Amino acid sequence: MALKFQIVKGKSVQQPYFFRIVAANGQTLAVSENYVEKASARKAVQSIIKSAGEAEIEDLAT
């Protein structure tokens, strides 16, 4: 199994939806900001999937 995106409904009343990126071993790699609507979280995931191949690494730790 590869990476997966999980859309989650959290405890926030104002912005209950967020997503997380989970590795094949079940470890959470990243958590998003919160969204008012579930559709907005889904749209963000789709945008990341579409753009990921063009992403570059910017090393700001030097």
PQR file with spaces between the fields and no chain letter, atoms N, CA, C, O and H, PARSE charges and radii, in Angstrom:
ATOM       1  N    MET     1       0.843   -1.172    0.000 -0.4000 1.5000
ATOM       2  CA   MET     1       0.000    0.000    0.000 -0.0000 2.0000
ATOM       3  C    MET     1       0.892    1.241    0.000  0.5500 1.7000
ATOM       4  O    MET     1       1.953    1.251    0.625 -0.5500 1.4000
ATOM       5  N    ALA     2       0.462    2.268   -0.694 -0.4000 1.5000
ATOM       6  CA   ALA     2       1.211    3.521   -0.776 -0.0000 2.0000
ATOM       7  C    ALA     2       0.678    4.526    0.237  0.5500 1.7000
ATOM       8  O    ALA     2      -0.086    4.174    1.136 -0.5500 1.4000
ATOM       9  H    ALA     2      -0.400    2.259   -1.201  0.4000 1.0000
ATOM      10  N    LEU     3       1.085    5.759    0.082 -0.4000 1.5000
ATOM      11  CA   LEU     3       0.547    6.828    0.919 -0.0000 2.0000
ATOM      12  C    LEU     3      -0.965    6.911    0.761  0.5500 1.7000
ATOM      13  O    LEU     3      -1.522    6.519   -0.264 -0.5500 1.4000
ATOM      14  H    LEU     3       1.705    6.045   -0.648  0.4000 1.0000
ATOM      15  N    LYS     4      -1.610    7.425    1.791 -0.4000 1.5000
ATOM      16  CA   LYS     4      -3.037    7.695    1.646 -0.0000 2.0000
ATOM      17  C    LYS     4      -3.380    8.987    2.362  0.5500 1.7000
ATOM      18  O    LYS     4      -2.714    9.390    3.316 -0.5500 1.4000
ATOM      19  H    LYS     4      -1.157    7.743    2.623  0.4000 1.0000
ATOM      20  N    PHE     5      -4.415    9.613    1.886 -0.4000 1.5000
ATOM      21  CA   PHE     5      -4.955   10.820    2.493 -0.0000 2.0000
ATOM      22  C    PHE     5      -6.219   10.420    3.233  0.5500 1.7000
ATOM      23  O    PHE     5      -7.084    9.742    2.678 -0.5500 1.4000
ATOM      24  H    PHE     5      -4.955    9.286    1.111  0.4000 1.0000
ATOM      25  N    GLN     6      -6.323   10.834    4.465 -0.4000 1.5000
ATOM      26  CA   GLN     6      -7.527   10.562    5.266 -0.0000 2.0000
ATOM      27  C    GLN     6      -8.203   11.892    5.565  0.5500 1.7000
ATOM      28  O    GLN     6      -7.585   12.795    6.129 -0.5500 1.4000
ATOM      29  H    GLN     6      -5.620   11.385    4.915  0.4000 1.0000
ATOM      30  N    ILE     7      -9.465   12.012    5.188 -0.4000 1.5000
ATOM      31  CA   ILE     7     -10.246   13.187    5.549 -0.0000 2.0000
ATOM      32  C    ILE     7     -10.934   12.866    6.862  0.5500 1.7000
ATOM      33  O    ILE     7     -11.605   11.843    6.997 -0.5500 1.4000
ATOM      34  H    ILE     7      -9.967   11.279    4.729  0.4000 1.0000
ATOM      35  N    VAL     8     -10.756   13.763    7.831 -0.4000 1.5000
ATOM      36  CA   VAL     8     -11.176   13.505    9.205 -0.0000 2.0000
ATOM      37  C    VAL     8     -12.085   14.632    9.680  0.5500 1.7000
ATOM      38  O    VAL     8     -11.896   15.792    9.315 -0.5500 1.4000
ATOM      39  H    VAL     8     -10.211   14.594    7.721  0.4000 1.0000
ATOM      40  N    LYS     9     -13.062   14.282   10.487 -0.4000 1.5000
ATOM      41  CA   LYS     9     -13.880   15.285   11.162 -0.0000 2.0000
ATOM      42  C    LYS     9     -13.388   15.366   12.596  0.5500 1.7000
ATOM      43  O    LYS     9     -13.508   14.413   13.365 -0.5500 1.4000
ATOM      44  H    LYS     9     -13.216   13.340   10.783  0.4000 1.0000
ATOM      45  N    GLY    10     -12.826   16.530   12.945 -0.4000 1.5000
ATOM      46  CA   GLY    10     -12.262   16.728   14.267 -0.0000 2.0000
ATOM      47  C    GLY    10     -13.256   17.321   15.249  0.5500 1.7000
ATOM      48  O    GLY    10     -14.466   17.294   15.022 -0.5500 1.4000
ATOM      49  H    GLY    10     -12.728   17.304   12.320  0.4000 1.0000
ATOM      50  N    LYS    11     -12.735   17.852   16.335 -0.4000 1.5000
ATOM      51  CA   LYS    11     -13.567   18.361   17.420 -0.0000 2.0000
ATOM      52  C    LYS    11     -13.964   19.826   17.257  0.5500 1.7000
ATOM      53  O    LYS    11     -14.882   20.291   17.933 -0.5500 1.4000
ATOM      54  H    LYS    11     -11.752   17.873   16.520  0.4000 1.0000
ATOM      55  N    SER    12     -13.297   20.552   16.381 -0.4000 1.5000
ATOM      56  CA   SER    12     -13.602   21.964   16.200 -0.0000 2.0000
ATOM      57  C    SER    12     -15.017   22.145   15.651  0.5500 1.7000
ATOM      58  O    SER    12     -15.405   21.490   14.684 -0.5500 1.4000
ATOM      59  H    SER    12     -12.551   20.174   15.832  0.4000 1.0000
ATOM      60  N    VAL    13     -15.768   23.026   16.267 -0.4000 1.5000
ATOM      61  CA   VAL    13     -17.129   23.290   15.813 -0.0000 2.0000
ATOM      62  C    VAL    13     -17.115   24.203   14.593  0.5500 1.7000
ATOM      63  O    VAL    13     -17.905   24.015   13.669 -0.5500 1.4000
ATOM      64  H    VAL    13     -15.453   23.558   17.052  0.4000 1.0000
ATOM      65  N    GLN    14     -16.223   25.189   14.584 -0.4000 1.5000
ATOM      66  CA   GLN    14     -16.168   26.180   13.504 -0.0000 2.0000
ATOM      67  C    GLN    14     -15.542   25.616   12.218  0.5500 1.7000
ATOM      68  O    GLN    14     -16.014   25.894   11.115 -0.5500 1.4000
ATOM      69  H    GLN    14     -15.581   25.342   15.335  0.4000 1.0000
ATOM      70  N    GLN    15     -14.492   24.835   12.375 -0.4000 1.5000
ATOM      71  CA   GLN    15     -13.783   24.268   11.223 -0.0000 2.0000
ATOM      72  C    GLN    15     -13.459   22.802   11.525  0.5500 1.7000
ATOM      73  O    GLN    15     -12.334   22.478   11.906 -0.5500 1.4000
ATOM      74  H    GLN    15     -14.109   24.609   13.271  0.4000 1.0000
ATOM      75  N    PRO    16     -14.432   21.935   11.358 -0.5600 1.5000
ATOM      76  CA   PRO    16     -14.256   20.558   11.836  0.2800 2.0000
ATOM      77  C    PRO    16     -13.439   19.619   10.942  0.5500 1.7000
ATOM      78  O    PRO    16     -13.022   18.555   11.400 -0.5500 1.4000
ATOM      79  N    TYR    17     -13.203   19.985    9.688 -0.4000 1.5000
ATOM      80  CA   TYR    17     -12.586   19.026    8.769 -0.0000 2.0000
ATOM      81  C    TYR    17     -11.103   19.310    8.551  0.5500 1.7000
ATOM      82  O    TYR    17     -10.682   20.464    8.469 -0.5500 1.4000
ATOM      83  H    TYR    17     -13.542   20.849    9.316  0.4000 1.0000
ATOM      84  N    PHE    18     -10.332   18.253    8.459 -0.4000 1.5000
ATOM      85  CA   PHE    18      -8.925   18.353    8.100 -0.0000 2.0000
ATOM      86  C    PHE    18      -8.531   17.045    7.437  0.5500 1.7000
ATOM      87  O    PHE    18      -9.295   16.080    7.443 -0.5500 1.4000
ATOM      88  H    PHE    18     -10.673   17.315    8.526  0.4000 1.0000
ATOM      89  N    PHE    19      -7.339   17.017    6.869 -0.4000 1.5000
ATOM      90  CA   PHE    19      -6.853   15.757    6.305 -0.0000 2.0000
ATOM      91  C    PHE    19      -5.469   15.482    6.842  0.5500 1.7000
ATOM      92  O    PHE    19      -4.766   16.382    7.300 -0.5500 1.4000
ATOM      93  H    PHE    19      -6.718   17.801    6.865  0.4000 1.0000
ATOM      94  N    ARG    20      -5.100   14.240    6.776 -0.4000 1.5000
ATOM      95  CA   ARG    20      -3.738   13.849    7.136 -0.0000 2.0000
ATOM      96  C    ARG    20      -3.200   12.927    6.059  0.5500 1.7000
ATOM      97  O    ARG    20      -3.945   12.205    5.397 -0.5500 1.4000
ATOM      98  H    ARG    20      -5.671   13.508    6.404  0.4000 1.0000
ATOM      99  N    ILE    21      -1.892   12.970    5.904 -0.4000 1.5000
ATOM     100  CA   ILE    21      -1.209   12.083    4.968 -0.0000 2.0000
ATOM     101  C    ILE    21      -0.591   10.977    5.807  0.5500 1.7000
ATOM     102  O    ILE    21       0.144   11.236    6.760 -0.5500 1.4000
ATOM     103  H    ILE    21      -1.286   13.557    6.442  0.4000 1.0000
ATOM     104  N    VAL    22      -0.900    9.741    5.439 -0.4000 1.5000
ATOM     105  CA   VAL    22      -0.492    8.585    6.223 -0.0000 2.0000
ATOM     106  C    VAL    22       0.368    7.660    5.360  0.5500 1.7000
ATOM     107  O    VAL    22       0.013    7.340    4.225 -0.5500 1.4000
ATOM     108  H    VAL    22      -1.497    9.530    4.665  0.4000 1.0000
ATOM     109  N    ALA    23       1.499    7.239    5.918 -0.4000 1.5000
ATOM     110  CA   ALA    23       2.410    6.319    5.224 -0.0000 2.0000
ATOM     111  C    ALA    23       1.847    4.900    5.217  0.5500 1.7000
ATOM     112  O    ALA    23       0.888    4.583    5.921 -0.5500 1.4000
ATOM     113  H    ALA    23       1.787    7.498    6.840  0.4000 1.0000
ATOM     114  N    ALA    24       2.468    4.069    4.406 -0.4000 1.5000
ATOM     115  CA   ALA    24       2.033    2.679    4.288 -0.0000 2.0000
ATOM     116  C    ALA    24       2.091    1.940    5.623  0.5500 1.7000
ATOM     117  O    ALA    24       1.325    1.003    5.847 -0.5500 1.4000
ATOM     118  H    ALA    24       3.247    4.326    3.834  0.4000 1.0000
ATOM     119  N    ASN    25       3.002    2.358    6.513 -0.4000 1.5000
ATOM     120  CA   ASN    25       3.120    1.685    7.808 -0.0000 2.0000
ATOM     121  C    ASN    25       2.150    2.252    8.858  0.5500 1.7000
ATOM     122  O    ASN    25       2.179    1.845   10.020 -0.5500 1.4000
ATOM     123  H    ASN    25       3.624    3.120    6.331  0.4000 1.0000
ATOM     124  N    GLY    26       1.293    3.193    8.438 -0.4000 1.5000
ATOM     125  CA   GLY    26       0.303    3.753    9.351 -0.0000 2.0000
ATOM     126  C    GLY    26       0.738    5.020   10.070  0.5500 1.7000
ATOM     127  O    GLY    26      -0.049    5.616   10.805 -0.5500 1.4000
ATOM     128  H    GLY    26       1.269    3.523    7.495  0.4000 1.0000
ATOM     129  N    GLN    27       1.978    5.436    9.869 -0.4000 1.5000
ATOM     130  CA   GLN    27       2.490    6.631   10.533 -0.0000 2.0000
ATOM     131  C    GLN    27       1.952    7.887    9.852  0.5500 1.7000
ATOM     132  O    GLN    27       1.977    7.997    8.626 -0.5500 1.4000
ATOM     133  H    GLN    27       2.618    4.952    9.272  0.4000 1.0000
ATOM     134  N    THR    28       1.466    8.832   10.656 -0.4000 1.5000
ATOM     135  CA   THR    28       1.002   10.113   10.127 -0.0000 2.0000
ATOM     136  C    THR    28       2.218   10.957    9.756  0.5500 1.7000
ATOM     137  O    THR    28       3.100   11.191   10.582 -0.5500 1.4000
ATOM     138  H    THR    28       1.445    8.743   11.652  0.4000 1.0000
ATOM     139  N    LEU    29       2.255   11.410    8.508 -0.4000 1.5000
ATOM     140  CA   LEU    29       3.374   12.198    8.012 -0.0000 2.0000
ATOM     141  C    LEU    29       3.090   13.697    8.059  0.5500 1.7000
ATOM     142  O    LEU    29       3.995   14.502    8.276 -0.5500 1.4000
ATOM     143  H    LEU    29       1.539   11.220    7.836  0.4000 1.0000
ATOM     144  N    ALA    30       1.833   14.062    7.857 -0.4000 1.5000
ATOM     145  CA   ALA    30       1.474   15.485    7.851 -0.0000 2.0000
ATOM     146  C    ALA    30      -0.005   15.635    8.168  0.5500 1.7000
ATOM     147  O    ALA    30      -0.814   14.746    7.901 -0.5500 1.4000
ATOM     148  H    ALA    30       1.097   13.408    7.681  0.4000 1.0000
ATOM     149  N    VAL    31      -0.337   16.786    8.747 -0.4000 1.5000
ATOM     150  CA   VAL    31      -1.724   17.120    9.067 -0.0000 2.0000
ATOM     151  C    VAL    31      -1.998   18.502    8.493  0.5500 1.7000
ATOM     152  O    VAL    31      -1.170   19.406    8.611 -0.5500 1.4000
ATOM     153  H    VAL    31       0.320   17.508    8.964  0.4000 1.0000
ATOM     154  N    SER    32      -3.142   18.661    7.883 -0.4000 1.5000
ATOM     155  CA   SER    32      -3.492   19.929    7.241 -0.0000 2.0000
ATOM     156  C    SER    32      -4.042   20.944    8.227  0.5500 1.7000
ATOM     157  O    SER    32      -4.213   20.668    9.414 -0.5500 1.4000
ATOM     158  H    SER    32      -3.815   17.927    7.788  0.4000 1.0000
ATOM     159  N    GLU    33      -4.310   22.118    7.697 -0.4000 1.5000
ATOM     160  CA   GLU    33      -5.077   23.107    8.438 -0.0000 2.0000
ATOM     161  C    GLU    33      -6.529   22.621    8.517  0.5500 1.7000
ATOM     162  O    GLU    33      -6.879   21.616    7.898 -0.5500 1.4000
ATOM     163  H    GLU    33      -4.170   22.342    6.733  0.4000 1.0000
ATOM     164  N    ASN    34      -7.352   23.311    9.257 -0.4000 1.5000
ATOM     165  CA   ASN    34      -8.760   22.933    9.373 -0.0000 2.0000
ATOM     166  C    ASN    34      -9.591   23.647    8.317  0.5500 1.7000
ATOM     167  O    ASN    34      -9.258   24.748    7.879 -0.5500 1.4000
ATOM     168  H    ASN    34      -7.067   24.127    9.761  0.4000 1.0000
ATOM     169  N    TYR    35     -10.678   22.996    7.921 -0.4000 1.5000
ATOM     170  CA   TYR    35     -11.571   23.522    6.896 -0.0000 2.0000
ATOM     171  C    TYR    35     -13.001   23.559    7.420  0.5500 1.7000
ATOM     172  O    TYR    35     -13.398   22.730    8.239 -0.5500 1.4000
ATOM     173  H    TYR    35     -10.948   22.101    8.277  0.4000 1.0000
ATOM     174  N    VAL    36     -13.765   24.528    6.936 -0.4000 1.5000
ATOM     175  CA   VAL    36     -15.169   24.660    7.322 -0.0000 2.0000
ATOM     176  C    VAL    36     -15.995   23.543    6.691  0.5500 1.7000
ATOM     177  O    VAL    36     -16.884   22.977    7.328 -0.5500 1.4000
ATOM     178  H    VAL    36     -13.443   25.201    6.270  0.4000 1.0000
ATOM     179  N    GLU    37     -15.692   23.236    5.436 -0.4000 1.5000
ATOM     180  CA   GLU    37     -16.477   22.239    4.695 -0.0000 2.0000
ATOM     181  C    GLU    37     -15.611   21.041    4.316  0.5500 1.7000
ATOM     182  O    GLU    37     -14.427   21.175    4.007 -0.5500 1.4000
ATOM     183  H    GLU    37     -14.971   23.695    4.918  0.4000 1.0000
ATOM     184  N    LYS    38     -16.227   19.889    4.350 -0.4000 1.5000
ATOM     185  CA   LYS    38     -15.556   18.649    3.950 -0.0000 2.0000
ATOM     186  C    LYS    38     -15.083   18.738    2.500  0.5500 1.7000
ATOM     187  O    LYS    38     -14.002   18.258    2.161 -0.5500 1.4000
ATOM     188  H    LYS    38     -17.189   19.780    4.601  0.4000 1.0000
ATOM     189  N    ALA    39     -15.904   19.356    1.648 -0.4000 1.5000
ATOM     190  CA   ALA    39     -15.555   19.496    0.233 -0.0000 2.0000
ATOM     191  C    ALA    39     -14.269   20.304    0.053  0.5500 1.7000
ATOM     192  O    ALA    39     -13.499   20.040   -0.870 -0.5500 1.4000
ATOM     193  H    ALA    39     -16.783   19.746    1.923  0.4000 1.0000
ATOM     194  N    SER    40     -14.036   21.272    0.913 -0.4000 1.5000
ATOM     195  CA   SER    40     -12.806   22.075    0.837 -0.0000 2.0000
ATOM     196  C    SER    40     -11.579   21.242    1.176  0.5500 1.7000
ATOM     197  O    SER    40     -10.537   21.386    0.537 -0.5500 1.4000
ATOM     198  H    SER    40     -14.662   21.486    1.663  0.4000 1.0000
ATOM     199  N    ALA    41     -11.690   20.382    2.163 -0.4000 1.5000
ATOM     200  CA   ALA    41     -10.586   19.482    2.509 -0.0000 2.0000
ATOM     201  C    ALA    41     -10.306   18.522    1.359  0.5500 1.7000
ATOM     202  O    ALA    41      -9.149   18.260    1.028 -0.5500 1.4000
ATOM     203  H    ALA    41     -12.536   20.265    2.683  0.4000 1.0000
ATOM     204  N    ARG    42     -11.360   18.004    0.756 -0.4000 1.5000
ATOM     205  CA   ARG    42     -11.204   17.085   -0.378 -0.0000 2.0000
ATOM     206  C    ARG    42     -10.552   17.800   -1.564  0.5500 1.7000
ATOM     207  O    ARG    42      -9.694   17.231   -2.240 -0.5500 1.4000
ATOM     208  H    ARG    42     -12.299   18.217    1.024  0.4000 1.0000
ATOM     209  N    LYS    43     -10.957   19.039   -1.813 -0.4000 1.5000
ATOM     210  CA   LYS    43     -10.390   19.813   -2.914 -0.0000 2.0000
ATOM     211  C    LYS    43      -8.896   20.064   -2.684  0.5500 1.7000
ATOM     212  O    LYS    43      -8.110   20.006   -3.629 -0.5500 1.4000
ATOM     213  H    LYS    43     -11.653   19.501   -1.264  0.4000 1.0000
ATOM     214  N    ALA    44      -8.505   20.338   -1.454 -0.4000 1.5000
ATOM     215  CA   ALA    44      -7.095   20.539   -1.129 -0.0000 2.0000
ATOM     216  C    ALA    44      -6.288   19.265   -1.388  0.5500 1.7000
ATOM     217  O    ALA    44      -5.186   19.324   -1.934 -0.5500 1.4000
ATOM     218  H    ALA    44      -9.143   20.385   -0.686  0.4000 1.0000
ATOM     219  N    VAL    45      -6.839   18.120   -0.995 -0.4000 1.5000
ATOM     220  CA   VAL    45      -6.171   16.834   -1.247 -0.0000 2.0000
ATOM     221  C    VAL    45      -5.985   16.622   -2.746  0.5500 1.7000
ATOM     222  O    VAL    45      -4.904   16.241   -3.193 -0.5500 1.4000
ATOM     223  H    VAL    45      -7.734   18.072   -0.552  0.4000 1.0000
ATOM     224  N    GLN    46      -7.028   16.867   -3.509 -0.4000 1.5000
ATOM     225  CA   GLN    46      -6.952   16.673   -4.961 -0.0000 2.0000
ATOM     226  C    GLN    46      -5.912   17.599   -5.582  0.5500 1.7000
ATOM     227  O    GLN    46      -5.215   17.207   -6.518 -0.5500 1.4000
ATOM     228  H    GLN    46      -7.906   17.177   -3.146  0.4000 1.0000
ATOM     229  N    SER    47      -5.803   18.805   -5.075 -0.4000 1.5000
ATOM     230  CA   SER    47      -4.807   19.755   -5.570 -0.0000 2.0000
ATOM     231  C    SER    47      -3.390   19.266   -5.282  0.5500 1.7000
ATOM     232  O    SER    47      -2.507   19.368   -6.134 -0.5500 1.4000
ATOM     233  H    SER    47      -6.369   19.123   -4.314  0.4000 1.0000
ATOM     234  N    ILE    48      -3.180   18.740   -4.094 -0.4000 1.5000
ATOM     235  CA   ILE    48      -1.858   18.207   -3.730 -0.0000 2.0000
ATOM     236  C    ILE    48      -1.493   17.024   -4.616  0.5500 1.7000
ATOM     237  O    ILE    48      -0.369   16.937   -5.111 -0.5500 1.4000
ATOM     238  H    ILE    48      -3.897   18.657   -3.402  0.4000 1.0000
ATOM     239  N    ILE    49      -2.435   16.119   -4.815 -0.4000 1.5000
ATOM     240  CA   ILE    49      -2.178   14.942   -5.654 -0.0000 2.0000
ATOM     241  C    ILE    49      -1.819   15.373   -7.074  0.5500 1.7000
ATOM     242  O    ILE    49      -0.899   14.828   -7.683 -0.5500 1.4000
ATOM     243  H    ILE    49      -3.348   16.190   -4.413  0.4000 1.0000
ATOM     244  N    LYS    50      -2.547   16.346   -7.588 -0.4000 1.5000
ATOM     245  CA   LYS    50      -2.315   16.827   -8.952 -0.0000 2.0000
ATOM     246  C    LYS    50      -0.947   17.492   -9.093  0.5500 1.7000
ATOM     247  O    LYS    50      -0.287   17.331  -10.119 -0.5500 1.4000
ATOM     248  H    LYS    50      -3.295   16.788   -7.093  0.4000 1.0000
ATOM     249  N    SER    51      -0.518   18.230   -8.083 -0.4000 1.5000
ATOM     250  CA   SER    51       0.707   19.021   -8.167 -0.0000 2.0000
ATOM     251  C    SER    51       1.949   18.336   -7.613  0.5500 1.7000
ATOM     252  O    SER    51       3.055   18.835   -7.819 -0.5500 1.4000
ATOM     253  H    SER    51      -1.054   18.360   -7.249  0.4000 1.0000
ATOM     254  N    ALA    52       1.809   17.236   -6.934 -0.4000 1.5000
ATOM     255  CA   ALA    52       2.931   16.615   -6.223 -0.0000 2.0000
ATOM     256  C    ALA    52       4.095   16.250   -7.132  0.5500 1.7000
ATOM     257  O    ALA    52       5.249   16.372   -6.723 -0.5500 1.4000
ATOM     258  H    ALA    52       0.911   16.831   -6.767  0.4000 1.0000
ATOM     259  N    GLY    53       3.827   15.817   -8.323 -0.4000 1.5000
ATOM     260  CA   GLY    53       4.889   15.422   -9.242 -0.0000 2.0000
ATOM     261  C    GLY    53       5.782   16.577   -9.657  0.5500 1.7000
ATOM     262  O    GLY    53       6.924   16.361  -10.064 -0.5500 1.4000
ATOM     263  H    GLY    53       2.889   15.718   -8.655  0.4000 1.0000
ATOM     264  N    GLU    54       5.280   17.794   -9.561 -0.4000 1.5000
ATOM     265  CA   GLU    54       6.036   18.972   -9.956 -0.0000 2.0000
ATOM     266  C    GLU    54       6.709   19.662   -8.769  0.5500 1.7000
ATOM     267  O    GLU    54       7.417   20.654   -8.944 -0.5500 1.4000
ATOM     268  H    GLU    54       4.352   17.969   -9.231  0.4000 1.0000
ATOM     269  N    ALA    55       6.490   19.143   -7.576 -0.4000 1.5000
ATOM     270  CA   ALA    55       7.031   19.785   -6.364 -0.0000 2.0000
ATOM     271  C    ALA    55       8.546   19.654   -6.318  0.5500 1.7000
ATOM     272  O    ALA    55       9.123   18.689   -6.819 -0.5500 1.4000
ATOM     273  H    ALA    55       5.914   18.337   -7.434  0.4000 1.0000
ATOM     274  N    GLU    56       9.171   20.650   -5.703 -0.4000 1.5000
ATOM     275  CA   GLU    56      10.616   20.599   -5.501 -0.0000 2.0000
ATOM     276  C    GLU    56      10.895   20.705   -4.002  0.5500 1.7000
ATOM     277  O    GLU    56      10.051   21.152   -3.224 -0.5500 1.4000
ATOM     278  H    GLU    56       8.702   21.433   -5.296  0.4000 1.0000
ATOM     279  N    ILE    57      12.071   20.293   -3.628 -0.4000 1.5000
ATOM     280  CA   ILE    57      12.478   20.397   -2.219 -0.0000 2.0000
ATOM     281  C    ILE    57      13.250   21.693   -2.061  0.5500 1.7000
ATOM     282  O    ILE    57      14.213   21.949   -2.783 -0.5500 1.4000
ATOM     283  H    ILE    57      12.756   19.931   -4.259  0.4000 1.0000
ATOM     284  N    GLU    58      12.818   22.507   -1.110 -0.4000 1.5000
ATOM     285  CA   GLU    58      13.513   23.752   -0.792 -0.0000 2.0000
ATOM     286  C    GLU    58      14.109   23.608    0.598  0.5500 1.7000
ATOM     287  O    GLU    58      13.380   23.562    1.589 -0.5500 1.4000
ATOM     288  H    GLU    58      12.035   22.299   -0.524  0.4000 1.0000
ATOM     289  N    ASP    59      15.417   23.539    0.672 -0.4000 1.5000
ATOM     290  CA   ASP    59      16.117   23.333    1.932 -0.0000 2.0000
ATOM     291  C    ASP    59      16.413   24.668    2.596  0.5500 1.7000
ATOM     292  O    ASP    59      17.312   25.391    2.167 -0.5500 1.4000
ATOM     293  H    ASP    59      16.009   23.576   -0.133  0.4000 1.0000
ATOM     294  N    LEU    60      15.670   24.998    3.630 -0.4000 1.5000
ATOM     295  CA   LEU    60      15.848   26.252    4.347 -0.0000 2.0000
ATOM     296  C    LEU    60      16.646   26.066    5.643  0.5500 1.7000
ATOM     297  O    LEU    60      16.764   26.990    6.447 -0.5500 1.4000
ATOM     298  H    LEU    60      14.940   24.411    3.979  0.4000 1.0000
ATOM     299  N    ALA    61      17.190   24.862    5.833 -0.4000 1.5000
ATOM     300  CA   ALA    61      17.894   24.530    7.052 -0.0000 2.0000
ATOM     301  C    ALA    61      19.388   24.837    6.977  0.5500 1.7000
ATOM     302  O    ALA    61      20.132   24.515    7.903 -0.5500 1.4000
ATOM     303  H    ALA    61      17.094   24.111    5.180  0.4000 1.0000
ATOM     304  N    THR    62      19.822   25.444    5.908 -0.4000 1.5000
ATOM     305  CA   THR    62      21.262   25.714    5.783 -0.0000 2.0000
ATOM     306  C    THR    62      21.609   27.123    6.196  0.5500 1.7000
ATOM     307  O    THR    62      22.777   27.510    6.149 -0.5500 1.4000
ATOM     308  H    THR    62      19.218   25.705    5.155  0.4000 1.0000
